Amino acid sequence: MLKINTMTLMEEGRYYADPNPPAASSSRTSVNIDGHFVVVSNRGTGTVTKVAANVDDCVDKNGDGMIQTSQNKDDLLPWGTDECVIWNVTVNPPPDSYTHGPRGTAWAPGEFNKDTCKYENQKVWVGWMDAPGHGNMAAFNGDTGAQEATVSLENWSPEINYSPYGAAADGFGNIWFTSVYRELGRINTTTLELKRWPTGVVQPYGMTVDFKGNVWFGPYYGQPVAMFDAKTETFVQVPGTGENHRGVAVDSDGMVWVASNDGGTNGCGLNQIDSNTMTQVQFHKFPQCGVPVGVSIDVDGFVWMVDNNGWAYRLDPETYEKIQVVVPGDHYTYSDMTGGGLQNAIIPK
């Protein structure tokens, strides 16, 4: 896992995501609401790892009065020696296969303390399967990594046989999650009440939640961008947006940004949708476009699109200026990699 400064565009650190890096197959990253911590879920080893973004939040584990941590892209410390890696836990019951490993991953904001102006008691929600047809969504203590609550998902994804694929929090105390191509679920994080909806013609792949509490999907296989209206409990598709979509993010102005792979109407690029009018604004092409996967909004409102082929782009949503950040390697994530998605869902503009 690597850390890029969204302002300077420089890589500031690299971290092993698991004690067994070759087997980890890290898949989803999620940043908490204040931007201090990130978790990564490792589908190959069934673990979740938390890393601090700032040295002030790291732990002097060896008691030498200093913090040993990665400083740049060439500074990858051995597992167990980087003191900004806070915890690593194994989900329970453990997944029984790679396709059942933890994928859908999202921070929930916790409770806001008006006296300290901080969110407290933050949780990490993660989804996986431990047997064919049986899934789990569980809450992990953001401070300690302890698995505190587990919601059982009976008859989960029998046709596709994948663990919960995407997850995101809304501003009303719910965690939303999807079965790839088939189903949408919601858990009330206070009562643990579970509700599920078949998605019908909408086939979810990437997903996120906007500040109205509505769920957005980036469906694959040439399907239109779609939205689930949380009040009416209905699915709505955006006409004329048929692409091979993947990751999706919604900014504070209600613009929906969806990564698109080759195929579909426009091919490789980034689809921009106005959530207020349910219309396509523009399809953005890039000088170099391979397999764009993840999309996220940073603290300054810039749109980030991560390409699996070894780079990312930062797009200015007002001028449409595109800046490429070259980072060699295979980069794969669908979740909120900046914390901006959670902020926009919880703290509307």
KEDOBA-73526 format. One line per field, with one value per residue: residue number from 1; residue in three letters; y, x, z of N, C-alpha, C in turn. Coordinates in steps of 0.001 Angstrom, whole numbers, plus 500000, padded with zeros to 6 digits. Each point is the difference from the previous one (the first is absolute). Example, Ala and Ser with C-alpha at 12.3 -4.5 7.8 and 13.67 -1.06 7.14 Angstrom:
REM residues 2
i	c(1,2)
aa	c(ALA,SER)
nc2	c(494310,501050)
nc1	c(513190,499650)
nc3	c(507800,499280)
cac2	c(501190,501190)
cac1	c(499110,500820)
cac3	c(500000,500060)
cc2	c(501200,501090)
cc1	c(500900,499230)
cc3	c(500000,500730)
This chain:
REM residues 349
i	c(1,2,3,4,5,6,7,8,9,10,11,12,13,14,15,16,17,18,19,20,21,22,23,24,25,26,27,28,29,30,31,32,33,34,35,36,37,38,39,40,41,42,43,44,45,46,47,48,49,50,51,52,53,54,55,56,57,58,59,60,61,62,63,64,65,66,67,68,69,70,71,72,73,74,75,76,77,78,79,80,81,82,83,84,85,86,87,88,89,90,91,92,93,94,95,96,97,98,99,100,101,102,103,104,105,106,107,108,109,110,111,112,113,114,115,116,117,118,119,120,121,122,123,124,125,126,127,128,129,130,131,132,133,134,135,136,137,138,139,140,141,142,143,144,145,146,147,148,149,150,151,152,153,154,155,156,157,158,159,160,161,162,163,164,165,166,167,168,169,170,171,172,173,174,175,176,177,178,179,180,181,182,183,184,185,186,187,188,189,190,191,192,193,194,195,196,197,198,199,200,201,202,203,204,205,206,207,208,209,210,211,212,213,214,215,216,217,218,219,220,221,222,223,224,225,226,227,228,229,230,231,232,233,234,235,236,237,238,239,240,241,242,243,244,245,246,247,248,249,250,251,252,253,254,255,256,257,258,259,260,261,262,263,264,265,266,267,268,269,270,271,272,273,274,275,276,277,278,279,280,281,282,283,284,285,286,287,288,289,290,291,292,293,294,295,296,297,298,299,300,301,302,303,304,305,306,307,308,309,310,311,312,313,314,315,316,317,318,319,320,321,322,323,324,325,326,327,328,329,330,331,332,333,334,335,336,337,338,339,340,341,342,343,344,345,346,347,348,349)
aa	c(MET,LEU,LYS,ILE,ASN,THR,MET,THR,LEU,MET,GLU,GLU,GLY,ARG,TYR,TYR,ALA,ASP,PRO,ASN,PRO,PRO,ALA,ALA,SER,SER,SER,ARG,THR,SER,VAL,ASN,ILE,ASP,GLY,HIS,PHE,VAL,VAL,VAL,SER,ASN,ARG,GLY,THR,GLY,THR,VAL,THR,LYS,VAL,ALA,ALA,ASN,VAL,ASP,ASP,CYS,VAL,ASP,LYS,ASN,GLY,ASP,GLY,MET,ILE,GLN,THR,SER,GLN,ASN,LYS,ASP,ASP,LEU,LEU,PRO,TRP,GLY,THR,ASP,GLU,CYS,VAL,ILE,TRP,ASN,VAL,THR,VAL,ASN,PRO,PRO,PRO,ASP,SER,TYR,THR,HIS,GLY,PRO,ARG,GLY,THR,ALA,TRP,ALA,PRO,GLY,GLU,PHE,ASN,LYS,ASP,THR,CYS,LYS,TYR,GLU,ASN,GLN,LYS,VAL,TRP,VAL,GLY,TRP,MET,ASP,ALA,PRO,GLY,HIS,GLY,ASN,MET,ALA,ALA,PHE,ASN,GLY,ASP,THR,GLY,ALA,GLN,GLU,ALA,THR,VAL,SER,LEU,GLU,ASN,TRP,SER,PRO,GLU,ILE,ASN,TYR,SER,PRO,TYR,GLY,ALA,ALA,ALA,ASP,GLY,PHE,GLY,ASN,ILE,TRP,PHE,THR,SER,VAL,TYR,ARG,GLU,LEU,GLY,ARG,ILE,ASN,THR,THR,THR,LEU,GLU,LEU,LYS,ARG,TRP,PRO,THR,GLY,VAL,VAL,GLN,PRO,TYR,GLY,MET,THR,VAL,ASP,PHE,LYS,GLY,ASN,VAL,TRP,PHE,GLY,PRO,TYR,TYR,GLY,GLN,PRO,VAL,ALA,MET,PHE,ASP,ALA,LYS,THR,GLU,THR,PHE,VAL,GLN,VAL,PRO,GLY,THR,GLY,GLU,ASN,HIS,ARG,GLY,VAL,ALA,VAL,ASP,SER,ASP,GLY,MET,VAL,TRP,VAL,ALA,SER,ASN,ASP,GLY,GLY,THR,ASN,GLY,CYS,GLY,LEU,ASN,GLN,ILE,ASP,SER,ASN,THR,MET,THR,GLN,VAL,GLN,PHE,HIS,LYS,PHE,PRO,GLN,CYS,GLY,VAL,PRO,VAL,GLY,VAL,SER,ILE,ASP,VAL,ASP,GLY,PHE,VAL,TRP,MET,VAL,ASP,ASN,ASN,GLY,TRP,ALA,TYR,ARG,LEU,ASP,PRO,GLU,THR,TYR,GLU,LYS,ILE,GLN,VAL,VAL,VAL,PRO,GLY,ASP,HIS,TYR,THR,TYR,SER,ASP,MET,THR,GLY,GLY,GLY,LEU,GLN,ASN,ALA,ILE,ILE,PRO,LYS)
nc2	c(498825,501023,501067,500707,501056,500230,500706,499289,498992,500069,498880,499824,498844,498853,499143,498981,499377,499089,499128,499591,500956,498938,499620,501235,500306,501072,500333,500387,501306,500408,501320,500244,500494,499848,498922,499579,499156,498950,499261,498854,499469,498856,499873,500019,500839,500676,500993,500851,501025,500606,501140,500648,501074,500371,500473,501090,499223,499932,498770,500539,498981,500467,501103,500265,500470,499128,500507,498695,500657,499543,500504,499001,500043,500386,500360,498719,500181,499083,498988,500758,500701,500142,501033,500246,498724,500339,499362,498687,499790,498794,500052,499969,498855,499334,500717,499285,501168,500150,499438,499326,500416,500759,500624,499994,501254,500418,501177,499843,501170,499254,500390,501123,500300,500733,499443,498860,500099,498811,499094,499391,498928,500255,499495,498830,500105,498664,499633,498749,498857,499132,499988,499109,501138,500179,501224,500956,500888,500469,500468,500690,499912,501267,500018,498909,500083,500058,498776,501012,499945,498924,500404,498940,499607,499567,498867,500234,500702,499137,500924,501073,499690,501303,500379,500640,500596,500772,501066,500690,501023,500170,501122,498836,499611,499944,498708,500434,498887,499436,499199,499626,500932,499780,500594,500725,500293,500086,500465,500044,500895,500512,499639,500108,500744,498909,500681,499237,500417,499203,500097,498823,500910,500664,499973,500159,500900,501207,500553,500971,500911,500731,501353,499522,499168,500466,498808,500186,499556,499394,499654,498749,499465,501243,499896,500669,501170,499561,500268,499723,500377,500432,501080,499900,499654,500847,499245,500927,499863,500423,500530,499219,499208,499243,499562,499620,500420,500702,500608,500498,501338,500608,501184,501079,500115,498730,500220,499089,499413,499417,499132,500028,498694,499463,500319,499631,501117,500388,498807,500225,500236,501182,499387,501148,499785,500744,499804,501324,499902,499108,500841,499548,500422,499051,499451,499810,500369,499093,500709,499385,498964,499241,499825,501132,500038,500530,500602,501189,500694,500882,500429,500227,498854,499709,499580,498861,499624,498827,499924,498811,500725,500786,500609,501271,500514,501275,500064,501224,499895,501101,499797,498813,500754,499259,499509,499434,499030,499824,498868,499477,499030,498975,500985,499386,500887,499703,500016,500629,500189,501027,499359,500508,498726,499594,500941,499763,498735,500293,500804,500079,500436)
nc1	c(500851,499597,500711,499032,500794,498700,500763,501033,499119,500640,500668,499339,499596,500612,498981,500514,499056,500955,500027,499090,500844,500737,499447,500319,500387,500649,498792,499755,500049,499973,499818,500330,498994,500959,500109,499871,499039,500655,499035,500619,499120,500427,499497,501302,500196,498907,500847,499984,500605,500347,500092,500859,499307,499895,501239,499257,499440,501289,500442,500679,499932,501161,499287,500473,498754,500020,499532,500124,500067,499315,500991,500103,499894,501231,499129,500074,499489,500784,499176,499244,500674,499012,500303,499767,500438,498723,499174,500016,498776,499646,499219,498882,499538,501120,500351,499213,500134,500790,499061,500138,501228,500425,498881,498655,500497,499566,500539,499502,499340,499126,500177,499367,501165,498951,500376,500309,498807,499864,500167,499188,500597,500988,499257,500560,499246,500000,499953,499608,500434,499340,499009,499858,499502,501105,499493,500882,499373,501216,499786,501086,500442,499771,499929,499298,499068,499473,499629,499144,499646,499240,499656,499230,500541,498770,500239,501264,499632,498966,499483,500446,499660,499712,500962,499372,499622,498996,500467,499024,500351,498793,499280,499366,501268,500107,500250,500324,499581,500800,499178,501150,499391,499803,500635,499115,500862,499306,500945,499048,500963,498830,498996,500863,498914,499675,500210,499350,500555,499268,501086,499500,499579,500068,501214,499971,500928,500401,500167,499103,500038,498923,499997,499221,501021,500088,499817,501257,499760,501176,498903,500387,500655,500451,499840,498842,500521,499933,498806,500181,498733,500673,499336,500066,501256,500380,500272,500912,499877,501235,499078,500400,500109,499657,500709,501270,499081,500727,501086,499392,499898,499468,500118,500420,500229,500081,501259,499585,501092,500016,500903,500570,499893,500884,499358,498754,499383,500713,500022,501315,499653,499415,498924,499468,499303,498951,500188,500031,500573,500844,500972,500509,501071,500916,500560,500869,500731,500981,501155,499953,499379,500130,500007,499296,500274,500821,499003,500550,499423,500990,500738,500668,499346,501303,499828,500148,500658,499970,501047,499469,500206,499880,498819,499924,498781,500393,498680,500153,499005,500738,501308,499828,500880,500835,500385,500952,499783,501231,499394,501176,499371,499364,499164,499480,499031,498892,500632,499630,500894,499124,498888,500180,499840,500651,500924,499949,500012,500937,500838,498726,500310)
nc3	c(500000,499201,500423,499385,500063,500220,500833,500469,499999,501158,499720,501154,499512,500332,500041,500675,499306,500079,501006,499116,499618,499643,501150,500389,498777,500424,500480,501230,499783,501256,499815,501263,500732,500920,499204,501250,499624,499538,499483,499902,499151,500514,498775,499743,501019,499631,499759,501031,499395,501130,499277,500777,499616,501282,500092,500215,499057,499724,500199,501002,499184,499540,500282,498788,500148,499003,498868,499870,498864,498981,499264,499139,498684,500327,500947,499636,501212,500577,499801,500777,499073,499120,500779,498715,499942,500235,499156,500180,499493,500424,498935,500741,499464,499828,498931,499203,499345,498952,499238,501129,499678,501027,499593,500015,500013,501193,500245,501204,500000,500669,501265,499633,500561,500375,501129,499397,499386,500600,499038,500866,500503,499169,499035,499740,498904,500084,498714,500315,499480,500777,499109,499049,499530,500723,500227,500234,500757,500302,501245,499685,501234,499652,501328,500305,499049,501223,499645,499901,498729,499803,498774,500199,498844,500208,499318,500290,498946,500012,499164,500668,501264,500146,500821,501009,498869,500388,500684,500599,500775,500546,499928,499890,500085,498669,499852,498774,499414,499107,499353,499484,499253,501317,501010,500686,500971,501136,500819,500922,500085,500385,499193,498980,499826,499339,498860,499100,498844,499227,499240,499639,499109,501160,499464,501329,499871,499550,501222,500299,500984,499609,500062,499035,500076,498756,499474,499590,498759,499848,499316,499864,498973,499804,501318,500109,500348,501258,500535,501296,499804,501063,499574,498675,500304,499061,498946,499702,498667,499717,499188,499024,501058,498998,501017,499928,500868,500873,500525,501105,499851,501073,499349,500655,498687,500344,499607,499147,500445,498800,500452,498792,499801,499169,498874,499906,500296,501075,500579,499978,501268,500181,500457,499602,501130,499651,501313,499841,498806,500565,499625,498869,500682,500171,498934,501003,498954,499994,500106,501187,499479,501075,501329,499839,501298,500898,500636,500316,500991,499768,501025,498878,499884,499874,498769,500676,498918,500616,499210,499780,498907,501099,500112,500376,499941,500129,500084,499504,500891,500137,499913,500592,500659,499270,501163,499288,500869,499562,500272,499658,499374,500564,499713,501052,499883,500695,501139,501122,499043,500090,500287,498775,499620,501086,499824,498700,500459,500897,499319,499606,498771)
cac2	c(501175,501199,501253,501144,501291,500478,501397,500070,498897,499185,498796,500255,498800,498684,499137,498671,499959,498708,499285,499148,500861,499364,499361,500915,500447,501150,500276,501203,500917,500972,501007,500447,501300,501103,499809,499606,498568,499218,498544,499247,498620,499074,498888,498743,499501,500163,500947,501437,500691,501451,500767,501421,500870,501017,499477,500271,498946,498715,499476,499637,498638,499485,500853,500715,501434,500418,499248,499407,499837,500280,501423,500237,498814,499039,499699,499007,499321,498629,499879,500028,501043,501334,500323,500613,498894,499968,498646,499051,499008,499018,499961,498754,498840,500321,499629,498656,500036,501336,500788,500308,500857,501315,500981,501221,500571,501407,500588,500749,501182,500047,501086,501281,500646,501444,500648,499824,500119,498790,498804,498979,498660,499671,498570,499565,498916,499168,498870,498822,498755,498904,498751,500297,500427,500660,501153,500742,501393,500139,501258,499889,501192,500744,500206,498768,498938,498913,499754,500259,499595,499300,499785,498844,500168,498681,499895,501141,499942,498617,499911,500592,499386,500958,500685,501357,500578,501407,500453,501438,500508,501210,500933,499658,498876,498730,499499,499382,499088,499366,498776,500372,499739,499365,500331,501126,499786,501130,499664,501079,499722,500030,498851,498881,499552,499747,499995,499645,500216,499546,501174,499845,500276,500686,499017,500790,499663,501030,500629,501006,500618,501460,500693,499798,498628,499135,499141,500070,498812,499984,498642,499572,499395,500930,500466,501398,500368,499831,500516,499479,501039,499387,500325,499257,498631,499646,500154,500884,500032,501261,499695,500360,499870,498605,499797,498952,500793,499345,500818,501169,500924,501161,501140,500788,500699,499028,499409,498591,499725,498545,499478,499158,499257,499891,499442,500956,501054,500915,499331,500213,501369,500339,500490,501007,500001,500941,499242,500800,499909,498610,500055,499999,501310,499849,498840,500545,499174,500283,499745,498589,499355,498551,499337,500776,499198,500748,501442,500580,501453,500358,501024,501250,499830,499437,498632,499096,498754,499129,499051,498766,499794,500603,501450,500596,501359,500945,500845,501169,499921,501274,500304,498712,499745,498636,499808,498577,499605,498670,499135,498661,498904,499749,500695,499454,500328,500582,500662,501406,500008,501307,500441,501043,499463,499961,501384,500548,499336,500324,501450,500580,501368)
cac1	c(499149,500810,499378,500318,499521,499125,500322,501298,500006,501182,499826,500646,500252,499510,499814,499452,498621,499732,501244,500358,499694,499695,498682,498986,499052,499289,498923,499224,500497,499005,500558,498961,499409,500927,501175,501170,500291,499509,500020,500044,499522,500826,499098,500734,500378,498882,500365,499798,501126,499831,501234,499858,500489,500878,500929,499456,499047,500698,500270,501396,499858,501233,500345,501276,499757,499914,499056,500556,498955,500397,500081,499823,499678,501106,500264,499017,500572,499520,498774,500185,500946,499450,499180,498731,499059,499456,499553,499656,499101,499394,498550,499554,500767,500879,499511,500407,500633,500409,498846,499190,500761,499414,500036,499304,500638,499626,499945,498839,500604,499949,499198,500699,500098,499983,500993,501339,499870,500566,499170,500489,499420,499881,500005,500285,499119,500636,499181,500676,499239,500727,499540,499130,498654,499905,500869,500044,500426,500388,500560,501253,500336,501008,501197,500680,499853,499163,498749,499021,498644,499976,498662,500021,499322,499587,499754,500707,500686,500224,500287,501299,500922,500996,499697,499487,500990,500212,499340,500114,499148,499231,499959,498878,500365,499869,501023,499438,500948,499451,500453,500317,498980,498759,499246,500378,499645,500180,500027,499946,501177,499627,499145,500454,498914,500440,498993,500619,499202,500548,500207,499312,500769,501230,500988,501019,501425,500404,498865,500251,498790,500095,499600,498566,499811,499734,501129,500337,500677,500693,499840,500884,499350,499274,498757,499995,500153,498697,499870,498920,499379,499805,498674,498964,500509,499928,501217,499835,501172,500248,499980,501129,501288,500412,501451,500530,500365,500566,499893,499116,500053,499117,500593,499095,499063,499066,500500,500364,501159,500040,501052,499495,500992,499720,498689,498936,499784,501126,501265,500785,499961,499283,498648,499519,498548,499382,499017,498789,499196,500106,500452,501444,500588,501095,500873,501351,501084,501296,501102,500369,498906,500148,498912,499628,499225,499470,499756,499805,500039,500889,499528,499851,498972,500511,499580,501113,499689,501171,500066,500674,501202,501201,499967,498744,499765,499229,499224,499353,498607,499554,500709,500245,501429,500368,501406,500304,500982,500468,500404,500083,499367,498577,499284,498648,499146,498708,499404,500279,501438,500416,499117,499112,498658,499344,499721,498901,498747,499651,499994,499664,500455)
cac3	c(500000,499926,500419,499148,500457,498932,499685,499324,499028,500254,500812,501279,500779,499564,501169,499812,500477,500642,500315,498870,498849,498714,500016,500532,498972,500560,499059,500282,501015,500442,500902,500939,499708,500235,499163,500780,499920,498871,500133,498740,500148,499226,499683,499929,501321,500928,501050,499838,500611,500195,499922,500303,498935,500576,501006,501336,500354,500019,501343,500260,500513,500602,501131,499851,499925,498597,499172,498783,498986,498624,499690,498563,499208,500027,501403,500433,501161,500218,500792,501428,500417,499713,501165,499584,499812,501361,500310,498937,500596,499106,500151,500626,499554,498877,498668,499594,498683,499554,499551,501169,500895,500268,498900,500369,501193,500189,501326,500469,500621,501449,500574,500016,501306,499765,500852,499430,498540,499422,499943,500911,499884,498580,499672,498639,499576,498980,499568,499444,500072,500643,499379,498857,500341,501301,500139,501264,500098,501401,500463,500745,500757,499258,500819,500396,499007,500505,499268,501046,499608,498714,499459,499111,498712,499519,498564,499428,498717,499562,498556,499697,500949,500459,501250,499806,499087,500322,501221,500249,501072,499725,501112,500872,500852,499289,499090,498800,499376,498808,499353,498634,498974,500408,501202,500844,501400,500919,501420,500972,500823,501416,500341,499160,499125,498631,498946,498724,498805,498713,499153,498715,498786,500399,500432,500693,500018,500939,500677,501020,500531,499951,501230,500198,500457,498854,499640,498574,499488,498729,499476,498919,498834,499146,500625,500422,501404,500655,501367,500829,500806,501312,500529,499272,499848,498577,499219,498848,499131,499305,498562,499152,500696,499943,499927,500878,501169,501180,501196,499918,501134,499867,500690,500835,499124,499444,498762,500118,499152,499865,499121,498918,499225,498575,499697,500253,499012,499868,500250,501208,500489,501225,499713,500948,500048,500926,500773,500176,498780,499515,498615,499789,499740,499049,500129,499955,499480,500590,499064,500142,500722,499906,500711,501175,500951,501138,499926,501324,500074,501099,500919,499262,498989,498755,499706,499731,499311,500064,498889,500378,499189,500550,500187,500430,499530,500801,499103,500589,499560,499434,498755,499349,499849,500381,500335,500183,501014,499598,501110,499416,500733,499772,501065,499938,501136,499644,501161,500249,500274,500517,501069,499487,499800,501303,500390,499185,500374,501382,500192,498712,499759)
cc2	c(501235,501228,501132,501261,500614,501452,500113,498976,499093,498777,500142,498755,498755,499059,498612,499968,498745,499335,499109,500741,499273,499414,500970,500354,501140,500556,501304,500835,500968,500908,500530,501474,501172,499844,499515,498546,499381,498532,499392,498578,499105,498721,498652,499383,500180,500968,501429,500694,501497,500678,501463,500832,501005,499398,500201,498920,498616,499625,499575,498616,499468,500908,500756,501507,500551,499153,499518,499775,500355,501493,500312,498679,498926,499494,499082,499174,498585,499983,499957,501087,501408,500343,500823,498945,499653,498611,499204,498908,499066,499961,498619,499833,500317,499618,498647,499965,501443,500851,500387,500925,501383,500978,501298,500535,501473,500401,500562,501139,499965,501143,501283,500624,501511,500726,499923,500212,498819,498888,498917,498668,499610,498496,499797,498833,499271,498831,498863,498811,498943,498638,500366,500372,500683,501118,500627,501460,500239,501369,499736,501324,500737,500207,498719,498903,498842,499889,500046,499552,499368,499746,498888,500277,498623,500051,501157,499634,498583,499890,500475,499446,500917,500634,501380,500872,501455,500355,501493,500400,501193,500892,499707,498775,498648,499672,499297,499104,499256,498603,500375,499473,499661,500707,501213,499723,501246,499498,501288,499747,500051,498743,498712,499410,499919,500052,499785,500218,499334,501188,499879,500276,500760,498970,500722,499451,500969,500619,501060,500556,501518,500631,499942,498607,499042,499256,500049,498792,500310,498607,499720,499508,500966,500523,501474,500148,499945,500502,499300,501132,499396,500283,499179,498536,499503,500254,500841,499992,501354,499714,500416,499866,498563,499836,498767,500672,499160,500910,501245,500839,501169,501157,500819,500835,499064,499448,498579,499713,498492,499587,499072,499343,499978,499235,501027,501060,500821,499371,500396,501459,500141,500648,500986,500128,501069,499264,500759,499896,498593,499967,499963,501417,499901,498669,500485,498957,500445,499664,498551,499336,498498,499275,500824,499222,500890,501475,500510,501514,500389,501190,501348,499907,499494,498537,499168,498728,499164,498951,498797,499809,500763,501505,500414,501378,500792,500964,501146,500033,501295,500298,498770,499774,498611,499926,498522,499810,498563,499243,498572,498935,499852,500578,499691,500365,500603,500910,501414,500183,501334,500431,501067,499529,499978,501410,500569,499371,500445,501504,500667,501457,501008)
cc1	c(500894,499176,500482,499406,499183,500269,501312,500134,501221,499631,500816,500238,499438,499994,499558,498613,499690,501337,500481,499691,499688,498596,498868,498919,499118,499028,499265,500715,498882,500620,498890,499663,500944,501313,501236,500405,499406,499980,500051,499559,500748,499212,500724,500305,498897,500277,499622,501120,499728,501368,499689,500619,501020,500858,499460,499035,500644,500375,501462,500039,501270,500534,501299,499821,499902,498952,500713,498855,500539,499938,499734,499791,501085,500304,498909,500608,499450,498751,500333,500931,499488,498980,498759,498976,499462,499528,499706,499157,499473,498500,499587,498478,500804,499381,500547,500635,500363,498803,499090,500715,499390,500206,499324,500501,499629,500108,498609,500536,500089,499135,500825,499937,500118,501051,501402,500025,500654,498959,500645,499291,499760,500138,500397,499085,500619,499085,500824,499047,500855,499584,499155,498598,499863,501028,499919,500319,500291,500601,501234,500270,501141,501285,500790,499992,499139,498711,498859,498583,500066,498563,500083,499178,499684,499709,500650,500696,500235,500363,501412,501097,501176,499541,499407,501054,500331,499270,500227,499020,499189,499980,498919,500280,499843,501282,499277,501064,499314,500554,500267,498915,498609,499178,500578,499545,500249,499946,499916,501105,499716,499239,500460,498858,500504,498824,500707,499027,500671,500086,499389,500904,501290,500972,501176,501410,500668,498774,500478,498665,500170,499446,498500,499695,499660,501267,500208,500835,500705,499903,500941,499153,499075,498712,500085,500368,498618,500045,498841,499498,499628,498625,498910,500360,499831,501350,499704,501299,500108,500097,501293,501358,500512,501491,500369,500548,500631,499832,499157,500155,499066,500613,498941,499021,498982,500415,500472,501097,500219,501086,499393,501159,499627,498708,498933,499936,501253,501354,500634,499954,499201,498670,499578,498492,499531,498894,498692,499068,499963,500357,501521,500470,501060,500707,501419,500994,501324,501111,500476,498939,500092,498815,499668,499056,499379,499814,499756,500098,500902,499462,499795,498971,500492,499574,501234,499490,501272,499920,500829,501328,501225,500008,498642,499881,499274,499314,499361,498551,499466,500658,500217,501484,500316,501500,500235,501068,500403,500498,500035,499367,498545,499217,498510,499238,498702,499457,500542,501447,500511,499219,499015,498585,499215,499666,498826,498675,499515,499818,499679,500399,498897)
cc3	c(500000,500346,499104,500617,498870,499625,499218,498882,500160,500837,501269,500836,499353,501200,499555,500639,500796,500340,498857,498700,498693,499924,500306,498987,500532,498977,500243,501063,500372,501044,500903,499794,500250,499242,500723,499793,498740,500409,498608,500291,499024,499737,499977,501352,501039,501125,499625,500776,500056,500019,500304,498888,500512,501104,501409,500476,500045,501433,500109,500653,500676,501116,499885,499865,498603,499289,498747,499009,498631,499719,498531,499293,500046,501406,500556,501130,500143,500870,501494,500495,499714,501089,499665,499587,501388,500402,498744,500643,498916,500244,500502,499839,498742,498659,499580,498616,499665,499593,501153,500983,500143,498847,500423,501335,500120,501465,500242,500870,501510,500486,500072,501392,499788,500833,499399,498486,499288,499973,500853,499746,498539,499770,498538,499673,498813,499671,499418,500078,500691,499465,498786,500460,501343,500127,501378,499720,501471,500272,500850,500708,499304,500764,500203,498944,500461,499190,501015,499664,498625,499593,498958,498748,499438,498499,499254,498691,499485,498523,499673,500899,500356,501309,499722,499326,500303,501271,500162,501084,499508,501244,501015,500869,499353,499234,498850,499369,498856,499777,498549,499048,500529,501078,500721,501426,500828,501438,500813,501021,501503,500403,499337,499170,498561,499043,498667,498852,498801,499058,498617,498817,500305,500575,500664,499831,500977,500652,500980,500466,499956,501282,500245,500543,498877,499592,498491,499592,498679,499416,498827,498817,499262,500573,500384,501477,500642,501434,500694,500878,501346,500590,499323,499827,498573,499327,498758,499195,499300,498510,499301,500642,499987,499770,500811,501261,501107,501215,499785,501259,499706,500775,500730,499185,499365,498658,500278,498989,499971,499013,498965,499267,498531,499752,500302,498921,499744,500274,501309,500437,501281,499642,501090,499881,500992,500745,500178,498798,499428,498520,499950,499679,498921,500243,499769,499498,500606,499010,500015,500859,499779,500586,501248,500900,501076,499713,501414,499904,501161,500788,499314,498873,498670,499864,499662,499328,499929,498893,500416,499271,500480,500124,500554,499358,501074,499044,500780,499509,499408,498656,499127,499684,500541,500247,500274,501063,499678,501223,499463,500896,499638,501171,499904,501263,499488,501096,500166,500428,500537,501242,499545,499779,501299,500472,499224,500349,501373,500206,498662,499897,500314)
